[in-house]
Amino acid sequence: MFYHVMRFSDRNSWLHLPVVAICFLALQSCEMPATSFENVEEAVYYTRSTKADAPLPDSSVRIMTWNIRFGIGRGPWFGDACGYRVVYTREEILSNLEVIANRINAVKPDVLLLQEVDLLSKRSSYVDELQWLLDHTYFNYAAYGSQWKSQFIPSDGLGRMNEGNAILSRWPISEAQRIQLVLRTDQDALERYFYERCCIVKSRIDIPGFNPFYALNIHASAFATDDSKHQHIEQFKSELDKIASSGGRFVAGGDLNTLPPGSDSTDYCIEDMCAGESFHHTTDNPMHKEGSNYTPEAQWMTPLYQSYVCAVPLSAYQASQSSFFTHTTRPEHTWDRTIDYLFTNRRWRNGSTITHQNFLNDSDHAPVSSEFILK
C-alpha cells in the first residue's frame, strides 16, 4: 500500500518549503529535486556480486509477489497505519532485511516480484535494499523501476527517496522496461510533484531449454480519490493483452490495492481509523478514509479474472476469503483483506498456490506464490 506522506499539522507553512528547496537545489545541482519519467524507459539492471548456481527446472518455476514495506516489518511509520516514525536505523533495516531474505530462501521462488524496495533512501538509512537482497539470496539478476524518486522531499524529514518495484530472477533478464502509469489528479501541483509515480516493471526471463516468458510487476495507487487507480488496473491489463495477443507468455502480479469481486467486506474506514479521526457520520468530511473504502471498486478486477488465470481462482477466494487475505493496516493485527495477486495467460500448477499468512511480522503484506508451468 502507498502512504499518506503529505499529512501535515500546518499545511500552509509547508507549501513554502518546496519552493525554497527547489531554488536551493537548482543552484547546487543540475538535477531537479523530484524525478519524472518517460512513458516507457529502460529499467535499471542489477546483478548479484557473485553469481549463484541456477539449476534448470524440470517443468515449472515458482513465482512469488511480495510488498516488503521497505524493510521495516510491522514497525510504525508516519505515512501509514497511524504510525509516528519517519527514519529507521541501518541496524533495524538490515535486521528486517535478514528476516525477509530468510523467508525468501525458505520458499525458494525462482522469479520474485517485490514492491516497496528502497535504494539509498534516508528513511531506510541509505541501504541499497535490492543489492543487499540479491547478495543474501540466490538470485543472480534483477530489474528495477522507481516509483518514488526525489533528491529531497520537504515533508517530515523524509529527505532523499528512491522506492520502487523489482523483478528478481535466477536466470538472465532482458528487455526490462519501466512503464509509467497515469498520475493522480486529486492532488495540488506541489503535492503531486513530490508524490509517487506508479509504474509497471516488465522484463523477459530466459531459462535455457525453455521458451522465454515475461514477468510484470505493478504497484497501483492506494489513496487515490479520482479514477487513477482504476486506470492503473486497466493499463496493467492492456500490457498483458499486448503480450497475449502476440503469442507471448507471462506471469504478472503485485500490489493492486483493490479487492477481488464478491468480497464480503468492502469498507475498512473504521478498521483503519486513527486516533482523532471520524468517518461515516453526516458531518464528516471526507466521509470515507482515503484508501479504505473499496465499495466503488467492486468490479474493477473482473476483466482481469475473465481474461487470465489467477493463482487464487475467484471461486476459491469467494468460498474462503480469509484464507487468502494478504494485507492489514493495523499493527499487531492479522490479515483482513486481499490486495496482492498473481496472474498468467497459461497455467498454474494445481494445488501449488500459497498465501504465506504466517509471515505476519515481516511486512504489512503477506506474499503469494505459485508454480508456473513452463511446458
C-alpha positions in Angstrom: 0.0 0.0 0.0 1.2 3.6 -0.6 1.3 6.2 2.1 -0.2 9.5 3.3 3.1 11.3 3.1 1.6 14.8 2.9 -0.1 14.7 6.3 1.0 18.0 8.0 0.0 19.8 11.1 0.4 23.1 9.4 -0.1 22.5 5.7 0.1 26.2 4.7 3.5 26.7 6.2 4.7 23.5 4.4 3.6 24.8 1.0 6.5 27.3 1.0 9.1 24.6 1.6 9.2 23.0 -1.9 9.8 26.4 -3.5 12.8 27.0 -1.2 14.1 23.5 -1.7 13.7 23.7 -5.5 15.5 27.0 -5.6 18.3 25.8 -3.4 18.9 22.5 -5.1 18.6 24.1 -8.6 21.5 26.3 -7.6 23.6 23.4 -6.2 22.9 20.8 -8.8 21.6 20.2 -12.4 19.2 17.6 -11.0 15.7 18.6 -10.0 14.5 17.6 -6.5 11.9 15.1 -7.8 12.3 12.8 -10.8 9.8 12.5 -13.6 9.8 9.6 -16.1 9.1 8.9 -19.7 6.0 6.8 -20.6 8.3 3.9 -21.3 12.0 3.7 -20.5 14.6 1.1 -19.7 14.6 -0.3 -16.2 17.7 -0.4 -14.1 19.5 -3.7 -14.3 21.1 -5.3 -11.2 23.3 -8.4 -10.8 24.5 -10.4 -7.8 28.0 -9.6 -6.7 29.0 -13.3 -7.0 26.9 -15.4 -9.3 25.0 -18.3 -7.7 24.2 -21.7 -9.3 20.9 -21.6 -11.2 19.6 -25.2 -11.5 17.4 -25.9 -14.5 13.8 -26.6 -13.7 12.0 -29.7 -14.9 8.6 -28.4 -15.9 7.7 -25.4 -13.7 9.1 -22.5 -11.7 7.8 -20.8 -8.5 6.7 -17.2 -8.8 6.2 -15.0 -5.8 5.0 -11.5 -5.2 5.7 -9.6 -2.0 5.3 -6.0 -0.9 8.2 -5.8 1.7 7.3 -2.3 3.1 10.9 -1.0 2.5 12.3 -3.4 5.2 10.6 -2.0 8.3 8.4 -5.1 9.0 5.4 -4.1 11.0 7.1 -1.1 12.6 5.3 2.2 13.0 5.7 4.7 10.1 4.2 8.2 9.9 2.9 7.6 6.3 0.6 4.7 7.1 -1.1 2.6 9.9 -1.3 5.6 12.3 2.5 5.5 12.8 4.9 8.1 14.0 8.4 7.3 12.9 10.0 8.7 9.7 13.5 7.3 9.6 14.8 3.8 10.7 18.3 3.0 11.7 20.7 0.9 9.5 20.7 -1.8 12.1 16.9 -2.0 12.1 16.7 -2.1 8.3 19.4 -4.8 8.0 17.8 -6.9 10.7 14.5 -6.8 8.9 16.1 -7.5 5.5 17.7 -10.5 7.0 14.3 -11.9 8.1 13.0 -11.2 4.6 16.0 -12.9 2.9 15.5 -15.9 5.2 11.8 -16.1 4.2 12.8 -15.9 0.5 15.5 -18.6 0.9 13.0 -20.9 2.6 10.2 -20.5 0.0 12.7 -20.5 -2.9 10.8 -18.7 -5.6 12.6 -18.7 -9.0 11.2 -15.3 -10.0 10.3 -12.8 -7.4 8.2 -9.6 -7.8 8.9 -7.1 -5.0 7.2 -3.8 -4.2 8.4 -1.0 -1.9 12.1 -1.7 -2.3 14.2 1.2 -1.2 17.5 2.3 -2.9 19.7 4.6 -0.8 16.7 6.4 0.8 17.0 8.4 4.0 14.1 6.6 5.7 15.9 3.3 5.4 19.3 4.7 6.3 20.6 4.7 2.7 20.7 0.9 2.3 20.6 -0.4 -1.2 17.9 -3.0 -0.4 17.8 -4.6 -3.8 21.6 -5.2 -4.0 21.5 -6.5 -0.4 18.7 -8.9 -1.1 20.5 -10.2 -4.3 23.7 -10.8 -2.3 21.9 -12.5 0.5 19.6 -14.8 -1.5 20.3 -16.9 -4.6 19.0 -14.6 -7.3 21.5 -13.5 -10.0 19.6 -10.8 -11.8 17.1 -8.1 -11.2 15.3 -5.2 -12.9 14.2 -2.1 -11.0 11.8 0.7 -11.8 11.5 3.6 -9.4 8.0 4.7 -8.2 9.1 7.5 -5.9 12.4 9.2 -6.6 13.5 12.6 -5.2 16.8 14.1 -4.1 14.8 15.8 -1.3 11.2 15.6 -0.1 10.4 18.6 2.2 8.0 16.6 4.3 8.5 15.5 7.9 12.2 14.8 7.4 11.8 12.3 4.6 14.7 13.8 2.6 16.2 11.6 -0.2 13.9 8.9 -1.6 14.1 6.2 -4.1 11.5 3.4 -3.8 10.2 1.1 -6.5 9.3 -2.3 -7.9 11.9 -5.0 -8.7 11.8 -8.3 -10.5 14.4 -10.8 -9.3 15.4 -13.9 -11.3 17.8 -16.9 -11.1 18.2 -16.6 -14.8 19.1 -13.7 -17.2 16.7 -10.8 -17.6 16.3 -8.8 -20.8 14.1 -6.2 -22.4 13.5 -4.7 -18.9 11.2 -1.7 -19.0 9.7 0.8 -16.6 6.1 1.6 -17.8 4.6 4.8 -16.4 1.1 4.7 -15.1 -1.2 7.8 -15.0 -0.6 10.3 -12.2 -3.3 11.2 -9.7 -5.3 14.3 -10.4 -6.8 14.8 -6.9 -3.7 16.5 -5.5 -2.5 20.0 -5.8 0.5 20.7 -8.0 3.1 20.8 -5.2 2.0 17.6 -3.6 1.8 15.8 -6.9 5.3 17.0 -7.8 6.9 15.2 -4.8 4.5 12.2 -4.7 4.8 8.6 -6.0 4.6 7.9 -9.7 3.1 4.5 -10.0 4.6 2.1 -12.6 4.8 -1.4 -14.0 8.2 -3.1 -14.4 8.3 -5.6 -17.2 11.1 -7.9 -18.2 11.8 -11.1 -20.2 13.0 -14.2 -18.4 15.3 -16.5 -20.3 15.7 -20.0 -19.0 17.9 -22.3 -21.0 16.0 -25.0 -22.8 12.6 -23.3 -22.4 10.7 -20.6 -24.3 11.1 -17.2 -22.7 8.3 -15.6 -20.8 7.6 -12.1 -19.5 7.3 -11.1 -15.9 5.3 -7.9 -15.0 5.2 -6.2 -11.6 2.8 -3.5 -10.6 2.1 -1.4 -7.5 -1.1 0.5 -8.1 -2.2 3.7 -6.3 -3.6 3.2 -2.8 -5.1 6.5 -1.7 -6.4 8.0 -5.0 -9.8 9.5 -4.8 -10.1 10.1 -8.5 -10.1 7.4 -11.3 -6.4 6.9 -11.4 -6.3 3.6 -9.6 -8.9 2.2 -12.0 -6.8 3.4 -14.9 -3.7 1.7 -13.4 -5.6 -1.6 -13.4 -6.7 -1.1 -16.9 -3.2 -0.1 -18.1 -1.9 -3.3 -16.4 -4.4 -5.4 -18.3 -3.6 -3.6 -21.5 0.1 -4.6 -21.1 -0.9 -8.2 -20.5 -3.2 -8.1 -23.6 -0.3 -6.9 -25.8 1.8 -9.9 -24.7 -1.1 -12.4 -25.1 -2.1 -11.1 -28.5 1.4 -11.5 -29.8 1.5 -15.2 -28.6 3.8 -14.5 -25.7 3.6 -15.9 -22.2 3.6 -14.0 -18.9 3.4 -14.1 -15.2 2.2 -10.9 -13.7 1.2 -9.6 -10.3 1.9 -7.3 -7.5 0.1 -5.0 -5.1 -3.1 -3.8 -6.9 -4.6 -2.1 -3.9 -8.1 -3.3 -4.5 -10.3 -6.3 -3.6 -11.4 -9.2 -5.6 -15.1 -9.2 -6.8 -17.5 -10.6 -4.4 -15.6 -9.6 -1.2 -17.7 -9.8 1.9 -16.3 -6.6 3.3 -15.5 -3.6 1.1 -15.4 -0.7 3.6 -12.5 -0.6 6.1 -12.7 3.1 7.2 -13.5 2.1 10.8 -10.8 -0.6 10.9 -8.2 1.7 9.5 -9.2 4.8 11.5 -6.5 6.5 13.6 -7.0 8.3 16.9 -8.8 11.6 16.4 -10.3 10.6 13.0 -14.0 10.2 12.3 -15.8 8.7 9.3 -19.3 7.6 8.2 -21.0 10.4 10.2 -23.1 13.1 8.4 -20.7 15.9 9.5 -17.6 14.1 8.4 -15.6 15.5 5.5 -14.4 13.3 4.0 -17.0 10.7 4.6 -14.5 7.8 3.9 -10.9 7.4 4.8 -8.7 7.6 1.7 -7.6 4.1 0.6 -10.0 2.3 2.9 -13.4 2.3 1.1 -13.2 -0.2 -1.8 -17.0 -0.3 -2.4 -16.9 1.8 -5.7 -14.2 -0.6 -7.0 -16.2 -3.8 -6.7 -15.9 -4.8 -10.3 -12.5 -3.3 -11.2 -10.7 -6.6 -11.1 -13.4 -8.5 -13.1 -11.8 -8.0 -16.5 -8.5 -9.5 -15.3 -10.2 -12.5 -13.8 -12.2 -13.0 -17.0 -9.2 -12.8 -19.3 -6.5 -14.5 -17.4 -5.8 -17.2 -14.8 -5.4 -16.0 -11.2 -3.2 -18.1 -8.9 -6.1 -18.0 -6.4 -9.2 -18.7 -8.5 -12.1 -16.3 -7.8 -14.3 -19.2 -6.8 -11.8 -20.4 -4.2 -11.4 -16.9 -2.8 -15.2 -16.3 -2.5 -15.6 -19.7 -0.8 -13.0 -19.0 1.9 -12.0 -15.3 1.8 -9.9 -15.1 5.0 -7.7 -17.9 3.8 -6.4 -15.6 1.1 -6.1 -12.3 2.9 -2.8 -10.6 2.3 -2.9 -7.2 3.9 -3.8 -5.2 7.0 -3.0 -1.6 8.0 -3.2 -2.4 11.7 0.0 -3.2 13.6 -0.2 -6.5 15.6 -3.4 -7.4 13.8 -3.9 -10.4 11.4 -4.6 -10.0 7.7 -8.0 -8.6 6.9 -8.2 -8.1 3.1 -6.8 -9.3 -0.2 -5.0 -6.8 -2.5 -2.0 -8.9 -3.8 -2.3 -11.1 -6.9 -0.6 -13.3 -9.4 -2.0 -13.8 -13.0 -0.9 -15.7 -16.1 -2.2 -16.4 -19.6 -1.0 -20.1 -19.2 -1.3 -22.3 -16.2 -0.5 -22.5 -12.5 0.2 -26.0 -11.2 -2.9 -27.3 -9.3 -2.6 -27.0 -5.6 0.7 -25.1 -5.7 -0.5 -21.7 -4.7 0.4 -20.5 -1.2 -0.7 -17.3 0.6 2.1 -17.0 3.2 0.0 -15.7 6.0 2.5 -17.0 8.6 4.8 -14.1 7.5 2.8 -11.9 9.8 5.6 -9.7 11.3 7.7 -9.3 8.3 5.7 -6.7 6.4 2.1 -5.4 6.3 1.6 -7.7 3.2 1.7 -11.4 3.0 3.5 -12.9 -0.1 1.6 -15.1 -2.6 3.5 -17.8 -4.5 2.6 -20.4 -7.1 4.2 -22.7 -9.6 4.0 -21.5 -13.2 4.0 -24.4 -15.7 6.7 -23.9 -18.4 5.8 -26.7 -20.7 
